[in-house]
Amino acid sequence: MPTIADRLAIRSLMENWVLWRDARDWERFRTLWHKDGRMMTTWVQGGFEDFITASQGAYARGARILHTLGATSVDIKGKRAIAQSKTTIMQRAKVEGVLCDVTCTGRFYAFIEKRNSRWGIVLLQPIYEKDRIDPVDPAATLKLDAKLLASFPEGYRHLAYLQAKHGYKTKLDMPGLDGPELAALYARGAAWLKGKPL
């Protein structure tokens, strides 16, 4: 039977993910994961160590990516859990020569498991619901390549545009506000809670 302590531990995982990742506190960030933990984003898909390495490299090249966290929902079945947290991803960079902020609203959907009395993340999959781009200077004029912008999924097209302009290859089938990718993620989460492998 899930306890309040279990729910608090899982919520703490989600909150610490945001704080320690953005603070670049990688030693503590590592403690949130199980050894086989994987991170899926628009620009990195792989083990959490791959994500750390990519994030360190991006920061060194000037990327400034921040997150905020909102409400968290936790479903627990035995030693497995699915946690969903409202999140906002914010990235500042030059786009078409203009310094811009991209803001992407969505959710973190985390597959979590208790092993050796410790809850840890096995897979963290963001859901990208909607985004926008704004020049930091409101008087600046920003002109985007409409064809390139339209080639990216609606939920994260401005984020993908920025990433593409900075040399990143963007994954184009990430879950969004609705659609088959989101339905498949929900089915995967339900199967996880029933004890099936990822």
N, C-alpha and C positions, 0 to 999 in steps of 0.2 A: 504494500500500500504506500503510495507516494506521501512524503511528509512535507511539512512547510520548509524544513531544512533542505530537502531536495530541490524544491522550487526556488528557494533563495540562492542555492548554489548555482543553479542553471541560469537564473537571471544575472547573477554576478559574472558568470562566464561572458554573457553577451555585453554587459556594461564594460567589463575590463577589456574585451576585444577592442572596442572603440577607443577607450582611453589610452591603453598601452600601445596600440598600433599608431595612433596619431602622435603620441609622445616619443615614438621610436624607442620604446623601452622593450627591446626585443627579447631580453632574457626572461622577463615576466610574461611577455606575449607567448613565448614557447610553452609556458606551463598550462595554457588554456587548451592545448591540443593533446590527443593521443598520437602515438608515433606514426600511425598511418593516416593522420588527418590531412584533408585536402581542402584547398580554397579555390573556388571558381569565381572569376570576375570577368569583365569584358576584355581585360588585357593580360591576365595571368590565369592559367588553369594548371594546377599541379599541387604537389605537397606543400604544406605550410612553410617549409624551409625555402622552397622555390619562391613563394610569395614574399617572404622576408627579404631574400636576395634581390628580387625584382624591385621591391619597395625601396630598399637602400640605394639601388642604382638609380632609380627614378628621382629620388630626393637629391642625390649628388648632381644630377643633371638639371636640377631646378624645379622639378615637379612639386607642387604643394597641394596635397590631397587631404581633406579633413572630413570627419563624420560626426553626425549627431545621432542620438538614439532616443526613441520615444517609447511608447507602450510595448510591453512584452507579454506574449501568451505562451504558456508551456503545457504541452500534452505529454504525460508520462505513462508508460506501460512497462512495468517491471524495471529492467535496467536500461531501458531505452527511452529517449525523449525526442520530441520535435519542439524547438523553440522558434517563435517568430517575433521579430522586433521591427517596429517602424523605424526607418532610418533615412537620413539625408546624406548624400555624398556630395561634397563640394570640391571643385578643382579650379585653381586659378592658373592661367597661362595665357600667352599671346596666341591669338587666333587671327589669321589674315593680317598680322601686324598690329592688332589691337589687344591690349591687355583685357582679359575677360574672366568672369566667374561663370562656371557651369554648375548648376544645382540640379541634382537628380534625386527625386523622391521615390522611395520604394520600401522594401522589407528585406531583412536578413532571415533566411530560412535555414535553420541549423539542425543537423542530425547529430545527436549527442548520446553518449553511452557512459554508463557507470562501470568502470573496470578497477578492480583492486580498491574498492571503496572510494573511487574518485571519478566525478563527472568530467568528461572531456569532449571536445569537438572532434567529430569524425569527418564531417563535411559541412562547409558553410557555403550556401548558394544564395547570392543576392537575387531579388526580384526587382526589376526596373520598371516603375510604373509611369513616370513622366519626368521630363526635364526641360530646362530652359537655359539660355545663354544671355548674359548681360555684360556690356562693356563696363569696366570699373569706373571709367570716366563717362558719365551719362551724356556728355556732349560729343563723344566720339562717334564716328560713323563706322558701322560694321557691315561688310557685304560678304555673305557666305556663298559658296558654290552650291546652288540649289540642287543640281543633279547629284553631287556627292552627298549632300545632307539627306536627300530622299532615299539614298541607297542603304541607310541604316535603319534599324527597327525604331518605331515611334517612341517607345519608352525611354530610350537612351541615345537618340540620334545626335543630340548636341554634344554629349559626352564622347561618343564615338568619333564625331567629327574632330573634336579637339585632339583626341588620342591619335587619330589617323594623321593629322597635321604634324604631330610630334614623332611620327615613325612607328607607332604601335599598330599591330595587327589586331583588329577587334573581332571578338567572337560574335557572330550574328544571330545565334539562336538561343539567346538568354531568355528566361521567363519574364513576361511583362504583366500588364494589368489584367489581361485575359489571353485566351488562345491555347493551342495545343501544348506549348512548352510548359505553361503554368499547370495545365491539367496533368501532364506527365509528372511534374514535380510533386504535386499533391498525391498522385498514385504511388510514387516512390516513397513519400513520407508515410503513407498508410501502411505500405508493405514493411517499412522499417520498424514501425511500432508492433507489427505482428511477428517480428523476429526474423524477417527475411534479409538476406545480404544486400548490400548496396550494389 
